[in-house]
Amino acid sequence: MSAVMTDALDGASVNSPVAKYVSRFADHKIGFGKQLRSEWLKMWTLRSTWWMMGATVVLMAGLSLLFAGVMDLVVNEMRGMGGGGAGAADISEMSVGIVIVVLGYQLAQLTVAVFATLTITNEYSSGMIRATLSATPRRLRTLLAKLVVVTLTTIVVTLVGLTLAWAVTYPLMSSNHTLVDFSQWDQVRSLLGTVLYLVMIAWMALGIGTLMRGSAGAISTVMGLILVAPMILGMIVMFAPNIGWVGQIYRFLPSEAGQQIVMQLDGMMGPDSGAMSVEMLSPWVGFAVLAAYAVAALAAGAWSMKRRDA
Amino acid sequence: MIEARNLTKKYGDKLAVDHINFKVNPGMVTGFLGPNGAGKSTTMRMIMGLDRPTDGTVYVNGLPYAKHVSPMTEVGALLEARAIHPGRSAYQHLKVLAATHSLPTSRIDEVIALTGLESVADKRVGGFSLGMGQRLGIASALLGNPSTLILDEPVNGLDPEGVAWVRNLCRYLAGQGRTVFLSSHLMSEMAQTADHLIVIGRGKILADMSVEQFVETGTKRYVRVATPNAAALAQAVTNAGGRAVTPGGTPAGSAVDGAVAHLEVSGLDAPAVGELALTNGVVLHELTPISSTLEEAYMEMTADSLEYQTLAPLGQAPAVDADTAFAYAPATPAASSADVEKEAQA
């Protein structure tokens, strides 16, 4: 190699005018499709992606199976006490099947949020962002490419998780006559809503990650919003229902507003609203509130990415 | 070709880069020198569009970097801090970058071979030594076969063989007509690699000239002589209007004839000293013209613009305890490599 270099050096005097050098790849232009491919490769060449997406599927199916087992025990108990098929009949009226199938979103939202946050924060913490923005300097397109890839991944993983949750609980649900009823719009909406809810959580997490850049801070913030705040405010609402304004904040929290699209079902109240004095938002209004949070977070992230030094 | 006009970067009240103008021309290696904190890395990041200038513009090949339709083929950059995710292999890292321009897989293999990374291409970058990380950074910079290369401290952490390799590579790339813009703390390395220098201090351009011209700005110029007839020669030099001192700086008149002594003769050039010796019958064992090295010329030029003064000159030093007096360690490649490793672990 060094011989080649020396030859080439001898051939070119430094101070003589030199022809303009043009890369032999000069006709290889950047494009959004290529950026998507790059972001896709980027995502799936990290082990953490496989772990988190694997965990999402396992948690969704596992939680459903656990609750299906509990339900089965409870129903058998009721049969023993009440005599005959009364218990089983009651439960089939109550949309228990759909609740059990979608229940895993409560855990999946955590892994999806961490995954979406890391998609951007790990670039800033490792310095990879400098390589990324050197290759594709149009920043908003780069963020958009990440958004598309995160969205696709979340949709696919959620669908796989739901399908698996439905499949592993099928025998128990079938024997208790409480299968998901695909002819009921609210049950179909709950399934679709699980996908939509997790996509919006991912968007919000990506937006917050882009805004904050640090993994630890961004993940803490997202977890505070979707896990800690509902827990604390929920307890206040439950034990001190007369403090009205807390209830107002509570029902407008991103996760509490957003999950109504999953949990408000005919014949059964959502797990939170049932015991609460607060009237939760209606499914689509609640979802719109979550979507507004997500879009606002993304807009703030995009603005920061565009304006701030990388 | 890189062209900065009135380029300025302010962090708060502090002017990191202060309305600078310069041109980096193709077909040669341009060295970028300056003390730590002088604005080198900031300038390089602004060229790459990573930092937004507070004022002014910087164009690469006629356009702001972000406006190019094929950025990786225009400019390849190795920036000071590591820009590689530790969880990917070297090959995966290059593949991710190549995908943005649909560069052929064969090009990835080419740059891996060029940088000598074949044996570790499938290993995760997290386990790389600093030198291997630098090689991968250089491979990334070369990936698009760019016409302009920006290399910030490329020899950091490289062994002597690697340092020589980077030098030859830079010379080779410039010889092909590319623009090579290079920063380094190693002055002797820069003297051997660069054709042209841009020196920056406290955000301002201190010098923009060829390496030869730059070295001539150094004030040190004398002829070193070794002779057994020092007293006779010193007398002859003084008579001819020159000045002869011992290497210690004392006038050479008192030197004893017989023993071989070294003299430093200023005011006369080497041929004149040689002729003086001949006409006076003085034996010379050595006759060497000495001038400032690149490093010395650089130290003189930047003495006033050091961002962090290490120690006040002896005699004027305020009473400080030894710990704080020596607290600042000048950035050696080893020191900054520790920083980079810390960053990589974070």
Interface residues (C-beta under 8 A of the other chain):
Chain A: M1 S2 V4 M5 T6 A8 L9 G11 A12 V14 N15 S16 P17 V18 A19 K20 Y21 V22 S23 R24 F25 A26 D27 H28 K29 I30 K34 Q35 R37 S38 L41 K42 T45 L46 R47 S48 N122 E123 S125 S126 G127 M128 I129 R130 A131 L133 S134 A135 T136 P137 R138 R307 D309 A310
Chain B: P26 G27 M28 R45 M48 G49 L50 D51 R52 Y65 A66 H68 V69 S70 P71 M72 T73 E74 V75 A77 L79 A81 R82 A83 I84 H85 P86 G87 R88 S89 Q92 H93 K95 V96 L97 A99 T100 H101 S102 L103 R107 L114 S140 G144 N145 P146 S147 N168 L169 R171 Y172 A174 G175 Q176 G177 R178 T179 D195 E343 A344 A346
